[in-house]
Amino acid sequence: MLDRVPDLFARADIDRDGKISLNEFEDFVRNHQKQFPQMVNLAKNMKKFFGDVDVNNDGALDFSEFKTMAQMIDKEIRSLPATAQAASQAGRFLGQYLNYEATGVTAEPFVYKHTGQFASLGDSDAVIEVFTPLQSFQHFITTGFGAYLMWRAFYWEQQVSHKNRALLAVDWVKSKVFGRDTSRF
């Protein structure tokens, strides 16, 4: 967004007076949320944000104040974690987005939702952190053999085909019986 500040300022300044009023700012945010998804949070508190950026309190943003606003918005950009969970959610979103685009429907911007993490700790041991939508039970962490079984069950369930599930189960049994070191055979 920062590299396009002059062009964006010109687009936002509808009446061409060299300043952006609150109404122009609201229109700009509404019209550019799809192009700049980092503005979604800004749309929720536009008047407060506008007041924070309007340092000279004249009720309008000049070019330098607009540039400060763009810097603040760009600071809000967060990269997604390099996990299968983030890739899966992004992939699902992309599929829905392409379907919406094909039908002419406007899609909401992508929002990553962290639901937890699983980690195998080796020989029949794991740790799980899960976030739930339930008010009374929002977050829990568990470790040990029970967590290991939950991790395995979830991993097995995530396989796309019955063939992969069968091969995975055979691999798990094989590694339990013969161990993971195959150099002996």
ChimeraX attribute file (.defattr): number of C-alpha atoms within 10 A of each C-alpha:
attribute: neighborCount
match mode: 1-to-1
recipient: residues
	/A:1	13
	/A:2	14
	/A:3	9
	/A:4	10
	/A:5	18
	/A:6	13
	/A:7	9
	/A:8	17
	/A:9	22
	/A:10	16
	/A:11	14
	/A:12	24
	/A:13	19
	/A:14	17
	/A:15	12
	/A:16	11
	/A:17	10
	/A:18	15
	/A:19	22
	/A:20	25
	/A:21	20
	/A:22	17
	/A:23	13
	/A:24	18
	/A:25	22
	/A:26	17
	/A:27	13
	/A:28	18
	/A:29	18
	/A:30	14
	/A:31	12
	/A:32	15
	/A:33	17
	/A:34	15
	/A:35	10
	/A:36	15
	/A:37	16
	/A:38	19
	/A:39	20
	/A:40	18
	/A:41	12
	/A:42	19
	/A:43	14
	/A:44	10
	/A:45	10
	/A:46	16
	/A:47	15
	/A:48	11
	/A:49	14
	/A:50	22
	/A:51	16
	/A:52	13
	/A:53	21
	/A:54	20
	/A:55	13
	/A:56	12
	/A:57	11
	/A:58	11
	/A:59	14
	/A:60	22
	/A:61	27
	/A:62	20
	/A:63	17
	/A:64	12
	/A:65	19
	/A:66	23
	/A:67	21
	/A:68	16
	/A:69	20
	/A:70	20
	/A:71	14
	/A:72	14
	/A:73	19
	/A:74	15
	/A:75	10
	/A:76	12
	/A:77	12
	/A:78	8
	/A:79	6
	/A:80	13
	/A:81	11
	/A:82	8
	/A:83	9
	/A:84	9
	/A:85	17
	/A:86	17
	/A:87	14
	/A:88	11
	/A:89	15
	/A:90	16
	/A:91	12
	/A:92	12
	/A:93	18
	/A:94	13
	/A:95	11
	/A:96	13
	/A:97	18
	/A:98	13
	/A:99	13
	/A:100	14
	/A:101	12
	/A:102	9
	/A:103	9
	/A:104	9
	/A:105	11
	/A:106	10
	/A:107	14
	/A:108	13
	/A:109	15
	/A:110	13
	/A:111	13
	/A:112	14
	/A:113	10
	/A:114	13
	/A:115	13
	/A:116	14
	/A:117	14
	/A:118	20
	/A:119	14
	/A:120	16
	/A:121	12
	/A:122	8
	/A:123	9
	/A:124	14
	/A:125	16
	/A:126	21
	/A:127	19
	/A:128	19
	/A:129	15
	/A:130	15
	/A:131	15
	/A:132	12
	/A:133	9
	/A:134	8
	/A:135	7
	/A:136	7
	/A:137	10
	/A:138	10
	/A:139	14
	/A:140	11
	/A:141	13
	/A:142	15
	/A:143	16
	/A:144	14
	/A:145	14
	/A:146	15
	/A:147	21
	/A:148	23
	/A:149	14
	/A:150	16
	/A:151	20
	/A:152	18
	/A:153	11
	/A:154	12
	/A:155	13
	/A:156	16
	/A:157	12
	/A:158	11
	/A:159	13
	/A:160	9
	/A:161	10
	/A:162	11
	/A:163	10
	/A:164	13
	/A:165	16
	/A:166	13
	/A:167	12
	/A:168	15
	/A:169	14
	/A:170	12
	/A:171	13
	/A:172	14
	/A:173	12
	/A:174	12
	/A:175	13
	/A:176	12
	/A:177	9
	/A:178	11
	/A:179	10
	/A:180	11
	/A:181	8
	/A:182	8
	/A:183	5
	/A:184	5
	/A:185	5
